[in-house]
Amino acid sequence: MTLLIRTSSLSGYPELVRELGGDPDALLRRSRIEPDKVRNLEGFVPLTAQIAALEHAASTLNCPEFGLLLSERQSPLILGPMATIALDAGTVGKALASVTEYMHQYSPGLNLELQPCPETNGARVAFSFDPSLKKTRQALELALGVAQKSLKMVCGPDFRAVALLMRAASPLPHGRYVEHFQTEVRFGSNCDALVLSPEQLASPLNPDSPELQLPKKMFIDNITLDGSLPIIEQVRHLIYELLPAQRCSLLEISGFLGLNKRTLQRRLAEHAIVFEELLDNIRRQLADGYLANSDMPMTQVAGLLGYREQSSFNRACRRWYHCTPLQKRRELTYAAKNREEVIAG
């Protein structure tokens, strides 16, 4: 089973490569990624391809700090709706816990854990990749860099992790990490992590602060085109985005649009739309595409469709297709194979 990651993980990649004098399209194709997919930040790509794109850029452009540089161009918004959900969590610790809960929807091959840290009585924000993956230094440093930038955004510009822990040695000078993370750096550790203090974990998030309002506003504006779309399309786009975060109720959607629940119901009813039916139709449409991708684990499919339990997804499939998810996948795979044979002659 191929591990996948959201294409948004390569946000800023083409621009940085060009800035460093390289050809982003050539590097992406070398990594078996279609450049248009990255330009549009759509869907998922194989995690091995994302890792390869980062490593190829670092070696081809003679830029061993490529992952760190790319992290400066990214933000929590690469996580999609998970970012906006986390920003409503109340405290830094709760926000991190929220992200760890849904990280497998971003990529099942990239693990994020909040580990107890006896040294500080705080926690380690630890990243790791599936053991089958090799040469992940650039991707790992990208993840740590984005985490650092995100924490600085929610904690304030003076945020400093207690320490940066790294397992392996690096070709970069030790001082480059100190400069980037502005904290003590320890190589030869038993994990790759940012260490946070109890005070940092308990730090409250102010939902009205400009630093937190901006990413949420950007998220909503990007989806609704600054509110210029018809209400049905705004709701439809929000459903697509919020399903993976499993926060796709009528109440949640109306909150994102700044409406109360009854007002949104009434406005949809004016177009003969029932929210629950719209949600179910979108889930089925997405399921058709996800199930046709034999590389996507069933647990990830269920999560991306907004189901907390695999059994709920199984029941939906029986209602839609009168068969199990696995049976539907086999049917779609067989049909795709037949189409390829017909095209090949």
C-alpha positions as CSV (number, residue, x, y, z in Angstrom):
1,M,0.0,0.0,0.0
2,T,1.5,3.3,-1.1
3,L,1.6,6.0,1.6
4,L,0.2,9.4,0.5
5,I,0.6,13.0,1.7
6,R,-1.4,16.1,0.9
7,T,0.0,18.0,-2.1
8,S,-0.1,21.1,0.0
9,S,3.1,19.8,1.7
10,L,4.9,21.1,-1.4
11,S,3.4,24.6,-1.1
12,G,6.1,27.1,-2.1
13,Y,8.3,24.5,-3.7
14,P,8.2,25.8,-7.3
15,E,8.9,29.4,-6.2
16,L,11.8,28.4,-3.9
17,V,13.4,26.1,-6.6
18,R,13.2,28.9,-9.2
19,E,14.7,31.4,-6.7
20,L,17.6,29.0,-6.2
21,G,18.2,28.8,-10.0
22,G,16.5,25.5,-10.6
23,D,13.7,24.1,-12.8
24,P,10.8,23.0,-10.5
25,D,8.9,21.2,-13.2
26,A,11.9,19.0,-14.1
27,L,12.6,18.2,-10.4
28,L,8.9,17.3,-9.8
29,R,8.7,15.1,-12.9
30,R,11.9,13.4,-11.9
31,S,10.1,12.6,-8.6
32,R,7.1,11.4,-10.6
33,I,4.9,14.3,-9.6
34,E,2.9,16.2,-12.2
35,P,3.8,20.0,-11.8
36,D,0.2,21.1,-12.3
37,K,-0.8,19.1,-9.3
38,V,1.6,21.1,-7.1
39,R,0.7,24.4,-8.7
40,N,-2.9,23.8,-7.9
41,L,-2.1,22.1,-4.5
42,E,-4.8,19.5,-5.3
43,G,-5.3,16.1,-3.7
44,F,-2.5,13.8,-2.6
45,V,0.8,12.5,-3.9
46,P,2.9,9.5,-2.9
47,L,4.9,10.3,0.2
48,T,7.9,8.7,-1.4
49,A,7.5,11.2,-4.3
50,Q,7.3,14.2,-2.0
51,I,10.4,13.1,-0.1
52,A,12.2,12.6,-3.4
53,A,11.2,16.0,-4.6
54,L,12.7,17.6,-1.5
55,E,15.9,15.5,-1.6
56,H,16.4,16.1,-5.4
57,A,16.1,19.8,-4.9
58,A,18.6,19.8,-2.1
59,S,21.2,17.8,-4.0
60,T,20.6,19.3,-7.5
61,L,20.7,22.9,-6.2
62,N,23.5,22.2,-3.7
63,C,21.2,23.5,-1.0
64,P,21.4,21.2,2.1
65,E,19.1,23.5,4.0
66,F,16.3,23.2,1.4
67,G,13.7,21.8,3.9
68,L,14.3,24.6,6.4
69,L,14.1,27.2,3.7
70,L,10.8,25.8,2.4
71,S,9.4,25.7,5.9
72,E,9.7,29.5,6.0
73,R,7.3,29.7,3.1
74,Q,4.7,27.5,4.6
75,S,2.2,27.9,7.4
76,P,-0.3,25.8,9.3
77,L,-2.7,26.2,6.4
78,I,-0.9,23.3,4.6
79,L,-2.9,21.1,7.0
80,G,-6.1,22.4,5.5
81,P,-9.1,22.5,7.8
82,M,-7.2,20.8,10.6
83,A,-5.3,24.1,11.1
84,T,-8.4,26.2,11.7
85,I,-9.9,23.5,14.0
86,A,-6.7,23.5,16.0
87,L,-6.7,27.2,16.4
88,D,-10.0,27.0,18.2
89,A,-8.6,24.5,20.7
90,G,-8.1,26.9,23.6
91,T,-4.5,26.2,24.6
92,V,-1.3,25.4,22.7
93,G,-1.3,21.9,24.2
94,K,-4.9,21.2,23.2
95,A,-4.2,22.6,19.7
96,L,-1.2,20.2,19.3
97,A,-3.3,17.3,20.6
98,S,-6.0,18.1,18.0
99,V,-3.4,18.1,15.2
100,T,-2.0,14.7,16.3
101,E,-5.5,13.3,16.3
102,Y,-6.0,14.1,12.6
103,M,-2.4,14.0,11.3
104,H,-3.1,10.6,9.6
105,Q,-5.5,12.5,7.3
106,Y,-2.7,14.7,6.2
107,S,-0.4,11.7,5.7
108,P,-0.6,8.3,7.3
109,G,3.2,7.9,6.8
110,L,4.1,11.0,8.8
111,N,3.7,10.5,12.6
112,L,3.3,13.4,15.1
113,E,3.3,12.6,18.8
114,L,3.1,14.6,22.0
115,Q,5.5,12.7,24.2
116,P,6.0,13.3,27.9
117,C,9.3,15.0,28.6
118,P,10.5,14.2,32.2
119,E,13.3,16.7,31.8
120,T,11.0,19.7,31.6
121,N,7.7,18.2,32.8
122,G,6.4,19.4,29.5
123,A,6.2,17.5,26.2
124,R,8.1,16.7,23.0
125,V,6.5,17.5,19.7
126,A,8.0,14.5,17.9
127,F,7.9,13.7,14.2
128,S,8.8,10.4,12.6
129,F,8.3,8.7,9.3
130,D,7.1,5.2,8.5
131,P,10.2,2.9,8.9
132,S,10.0,1.8,5.3
133,L,10.9,5.3,4.1
134,K,14.6,6.3,3.6
135,K,16.5,9.6,3.2
136,T,13.9,11.7,4.9
137,R,16.1,14.5,6.3
138,Q,14.7,17.3,4.2
139,A,11.1,16.3,4.8
140,L,11.8,15.9,8.5
141,E,13.4,19.4,8.8
142,L,10.5,20.8,6.7
143,A,8.0,19.4,9.3
144,L,10.0,20.6,12.3
145,G,10.4,24.1,10.6
146,V,6.7,24.4,9.9
147,A,5.9,23.3,13.5
148,Q,8.3,26.0,14.8
149,K,6.7,28.7,12.6
150,S,3.2,27.6,13.6
151,L,4.1,27.7,17.3
152,K,5.6,31.2,16.9
153,M,2.4,32.3,15.3
154,V,0.1,31.1,18.1
155,C,2.5,31.9,21.0
156,G,3.9,35.2,19.7
157,P,7.1,36.3,18.0
158,D,9.2,35.7,21.2
159,F,8.4,31.9,21.2
160,R,11.4,29.7,21.7
161,A,11.2,25.9,22.2
162,V,13.2,24.7,25.2
163,A,15.3,22.6,22.8
164,L,15.5,21.0,19.4
165,L,16.2,17.3,19.5
166,M,17.7,15.5,16.4
167,R,18.6,11.8,16.0
168,A,21.1,12.0,13.2
169,A,24.0,14.3,12.4
170,S,23.6,16.8,9.6
171,P,25.8,18.2,6.9
172,L,24.6,21.6,8.0
173,P,26.6,23.5,10.6
174,H,25.3,23.2,14.1
175,G,24.9,27.0,14.2
176,R,22.4,26.9,11.2
177,Y,19.9,25.0,13.4
178,V,20.5,27.3,16.3
179,E,19.9,30.3,14.0
180,H,16.7,28.9,12.6
181,F,15.1,27.5,15.7
182,Q,16.7,30.0,18.1
183,T,17.2,27.4,20.9
184,E,19.6,24.8,22.1
185,V,20.1,22.0,19.6
186,R,21.0,18.4,20.6
187,F,22.1,15.8,18.1
188,G,22.2,12.1,18.9
189,S,18.9,12.2,20.6
190,N,16.4,9.4,20.6
191,C,13.8,11.4,18.7
192,D,13.3,14.3,16.3
193,A,11.3,16.9,18.3
194,L,10.7,20.3,19.6
195,V,10.7,20.4,23.5
196,L,8.0,22.6,25.1
197,S,7.7,23.6,28.7
198,P,4.5,23.2,30.8
199,E,3.9,26.9,30.6
200,Q,4.1,26.9,26.8
201,L,1.7,24.0,26.6
202,A,-0.8,25.8,28.9
203,S,-0.4,29.1,27.0
204,P,-4.0,30.2,26.0
205,L,-4.9,30.9,22.4
206,N,-6.7,34.2,22.0
207,P,-9.3,33.5,19.2
208,D,-9.7,37.2,18.6
209,S,-6.0,37.9,18.1
210,P,-5.0,39.0,14.5
211,E,-2.4,36.2,14.4
212,L,-5.1,33.6,14.8
213,Q,-7.8,35.3,12.8
214,L,-5.6,35.8,9.7
215,P,-5.1,32.1,8.8
216,K,-8.8,31.4,9.5
217,K,-9.9,34.3,7.3
218,M,-7.5,33.2,4.6
219,F,-8.9,29.6,4.8
220,I,-12.5,30.8,4.5
221,D,-11.7,33.4,1.8
222,N,-9.9,30.9,-0.3
223,I,-12.8,28.6,-0.2
224,T,-15.6,31.1,-0.7
225,L,-13.7,33.5,-3.0
226,D,-14.2,36.3,-0.4
227,G,-18.0,35.5,-0.2
228,S,-18.6,36.2,-3.9
229,L,-19.8,32.6,-4.6
230,P,-23.5,31.7,-4.3
231,I,-24.4,30.3,-0.9
232,I,-24.8,26.7,-2.2
233,E,-21.2,26.8,-3.7
234,Q,-19.8,28.2,-0.5
235,V,-21.4,25.4,1.5
236,R,-20.3,22.8,-1.0
237,H,-16.7,24.0,-0.9
238,L,-16.7,24.1,2.9
239,I,-18.0,20.5,3.0
240,Y,-15.1,19.4,0.8
241,E,-12.6,21.1,3.0
242,L,-14.0,20.2,6.4
243,L,-14.9,16.6,5.9
244,P,-11.3,15.4,6.8
245,A,-11.4,17.2,10.1
246,Q,-14.7,15.5,10.9
247,R,-16.3,18.8,11.7
248,C,-18.8,19.0,8.9
249,S,-22.2,19.5,10.7
250,L,-24.7,22.1,9.7
251,L,-23.7,24.0,12.9
252,E,-20.0,24.0,12.0
253,I,-20.6,25.1,8.4
254,S,-22.9,27.9,9.5
255,G,-20.3,29.1,12.0
256,F,-17.7,29.3,9.3
257,L,-20.0,31.4,7.2
258,G,-20.9,33.7,10.1
259,L,-24.6,32.6,10.0
260,N,-26.8,30.8,12.6
261,K,-28.0,27.3,11.8
262,R,-31.6,28.2,11.0
263,T,-30.6,31.0,8.7
264,L,-28.3,28.7,6.7
265,Q,-31.1,26.1,6.6
266,R,-33.6,28.6,5.3
267,R,-31.2,29.9,2.6
268,L,-30.5,26.4,1.4
269,A,-34.2,25.6,1.4
270,E,-34.8,28.6,-1.0
271,H,-32.8,26.5,-3.5
272,A,-34.5,23.2,-2.6
273,I,-31.4,22.0,-0.9
274,V,-31.3,19.9,2.3
275,F,-27.9,20.0,4.0
276,E,-27.8,16.4,5.0
277,E,-28.6,15.2,1.4
278,L,-25.9,17.5,0.0
279,L,-23.4,16.2,2.5
280,D,-24.2,12.6,1.6
281,N,-24.0,13.2,-2.1
282,I,-20.6,14.8,-1.8
283,R,-19.4,11.9,0.4
284,R,-20.4,9.4,-2.2
285,Q,-18.8,11.4,-5.0
286,L,-15.5,11.6,-3.1
287,A,-15.8,7.9,-2.2
288,D,-15.9,7.0,-5.9
289,G,-12.5,8.7,-6.4
290,Y,-10.9,7.5,-3.2
291,L,-11.9,3.9,-3.6
292,A,-10.6,3.9,-7.2
293,N,-7.2,4.7,-5.7
294,S,-6.0,1.3,-4.6
295,D,-3.0,2.9,-2.8
296,M,-5.2,4.7,-0.2
297,P,-5.9,2.7,3.0
298,M,-9.5,2.2,3.9
299,T,-9.0,3.8,7.2
300,Q,-7.8,7.0,5.5
301,V,-10.7,6.9,3.0
302,A,-13.1,6.7,6.0
303,G,-11.4,9.6,7.7
304,L,-11.3,11.8,4.6
305,L,-15.0,11.3,4.3
306,G,-15.5,12.5,7.8
307,Y,-16.3,9.2,9.5
308,R,-14.8,8.6,12.9
309,E,-15.5,4.9,12.7
310,Q,-14.8,2.5,9.9
311,S,-18.2,0.8,10.6
312,S,-20.0,4.0,9.8
313,F,-18.2,4.2,6.4
314,N,-19.0,0.5,5.8
315,R,-22.8,1.2,6.4
316,A,-22.7,4.2,4.0
317,C,-21.1,2.0,1.3
318,R,-23.8,-0.6,1.6
319,R,-26.4,2.1,1.3
320,W,-24.7,3.7,-1.7
321,Y,-23.4,0.7,-3.6
322,H,-25.1,-2.3,-1.9
323,C,-21.7,-3.8,-1.2
324,T,-18.6,-3.4,1.1
325,P,-15.9,-0.8,0.5
326,L,-13.4,-3.5,-0.6
327,Q,-15.9,-5.0,-3.0
328,K,-16.5,-1.5,-4.6
329,R,-12.8,-1.0,-4.8
330,R,-12.3,-4.3,-6.7
331,E,-15.2,-3.3,-9.0
332,L,-13.6,0.1,-9.8
333,T,-10.1,-1.3,-10.2
334,Y,-11.4,-4.0,-12.6
335,A,-13.3,-1.4,-14.6
336,A,-10.2,0.8,-14.8
337,K,-8.1,-2.1,-16.0
338,N,-10.6,-2.9,-18.7
339,R,-10.5,0.7,-19.9
340,E,-6.7,0.7,-20.1
341,E,-6.8,-2.6,-22.1
342,V,-9.4,-1.1,-24.6
343,I,-7.3,2.1,-25.0
344,A,-4.1,0.0,-25.5
345,G,-5.9,-1.9,-28.2
